[in-house]
Amino acid sequence: MLSFTVKVQHIIMDYHSLLKEYESVVLNDLINSLSKKYKVIILSELKDFQGEQKLEVFTKIRSIDQLMVPGTSTVLLTGDTKKLQAFHLKNISTILMGENVSRMITAEGIYSLPDLILSLERVKGFLLYNMDFGYRNEIAVENYLKKSGNSVLQKPKGLLYVAGEMEHQLYKNIKAELIVPGRFFTKGDTRAYADVLTLYLLKFKDEKSFAVQVFAESLKTCLDLLKQKQTFDIITTVPSRTSINKLDSIFYQPALMEFRNKVHLNLLKVETKYKQQKYAGNKFNRAHNVHNKISFTKQINGHVLLIDDIYTTGATTLECARMLYQAGAKSVTILPFGVTQHKVTTNIRKPVLGSGGDIYNLRLNNQTGEPFWVSAGSNYEEYHQIRNYYYGQ
């Protein structure tokens, strides 16, 4: 589930950021355990590193510029969200480590999310014992691709992360909680080139049955997790600009049968047509673009779970939340399939070329959803072969 990594060989420990969360003896024990499987590199910004005499094996650096190992074999362990983007730009995958997830992910940080957000014990499970952790929808897609020979969809594993309350761009008193189950990478991002979830989200917009199925299964497990911590009275969707709401199709899948008594698919509607948000500009322009264009159809009460496909600036979704509050909602939680990330571009990432010089592109089989690579010259390659070559460049 790590964005850039082909095979993890090196672990960077951002030691002093993690000291804010853990005692030094705990971190030293972790480093010594990891050093039996990986080469451990200590990122220590202080001149004197007091933990040195307690550790058995390590290399020390004071900044990312001193790193002399390949980014695609390296993972950062940090407690500092401000470092994430800088390491992603170096093609280094990241794990944000801490015990209080809701405190670590803030509204401002959702556009530069780490590859994983794990507690100490889950870091051990993932790095030492190969346990499966990651964003719910990213793992759901991976599990779908690994389905058994009788085509039975495996139950998705993974975690949901609470990003806190998001504010309406025009009405600061209008807020809704955002749940993050996956990430979406825009075209041109080095991670988008080989990211299957991004393609699945695009195929969902095209109403491909395999994408509808996998997101229905994943949504069910999301709802099962959420209902353990909070109750929701109504489930509804962000309305479509067109006459057909593609989000509605997931609720006709058998996986969501038990939740249908809470589903109100026509609760919100587009009152006045507006231009596509991607052409509207920044988040404030997008908020003005959709302002007063959406209305509600009836009065409601209670906690509303609002489903969306891709959360970018949140302008449309938060306008929907504003209408839900006007309709009588006591609280609103937003659950998208993926949250758009800040673009990561690097000058060392080059597209994979075929023998004739054609660029390989990642595609999904329209019937099965299986990923494959194809060049303009119609040369086909297996998914992991090209992905590993691409990230190994």
Buried (B, 14 or more C-beta within 10 A) or exposed (E): BBBBBBEBBBBBBBBBBBBEBBEEEEBBBBBBBBBEEBBBBBBBEEEEBEBEEEBEEBBBBEEBEEBEBBBBBBBBBBBBBEBBBBBBBBBBBBBBBBEEBEEBBEBEBBBBBBBBBBBBEBBBBBBBEEBEBBBBBBBBBBBBBEBEEEEEBBEBBBBBBBBBBBBBBBBEEBBBBBBBBBBBBBEEBBBBBBBBBBBBBBBBEEEBBBBBBBBBBBBBBBBEBBEEEEEBBBBBBBBEBEEEBBBBBBBEBEBBEEBEEBBBBEBBEBEEEBEEBEEBEEBEBBBBBBBEBBBBEEEBEEBBBBBBBBBBBBBBBBBBBBBBBEBEBEBBBBBBBBBBBBBBEBEEBEEBEBEEEBEBBBBBEEEEBBBBBBBEEEEEBEBEEBBBBBBEE
